[in-house]
Amino acid sequence: MSDETAIAQQYVIADQTITKLCKELHIPFLELKLYRKFFVEMKDKEHLNATLLIMNTLIEHKKNTLKVLEAIAEREKVLKEIKELAYTYSVKGVSSVDVQAQAFQLLYALRQTTLKVVELI
């Protein structure tokens, strides 16, 4: 396989991956056009590294976005538990001592999950 063929194959893979990631990550269409015009369409060895860097950066961006979404889901779960505890206390008449102990635990968990979200962002 010649050097030019290998470079062409890498460009095809990079272009497909960049296009897919831009769609998944809702990257603006104009930005994708710029990636293609100034990097992907060049199809020379010099621009290949920059194109692969863009692709790898988008892959990393997707991983980080998923981590943030998981942390937000975790925080939302704790908020739901707090609401359920408040409802249980108001409707079922559970003792305030039991509710306080659970509330403190849940508030601590809320604080931790909120910090996690902020740190990931």
Secondary structure as GFF3:
##gff-version 3
##sequence-region A 1 121
A	DSSP	alpha_helix	3	24	.	.	.	ID=ss1
A	DSSP	alpha_helix	29	38	.	.	.	ID=ss2
A	DSSP	three_ten_helix	40	42	.	.	.	ID=ss3
A	DSSP	alpha_helix	45	92	.	.	.	ID=ss4
A	DSSP	alpha_helix	96	120	.	.	.	ID=ss5
###
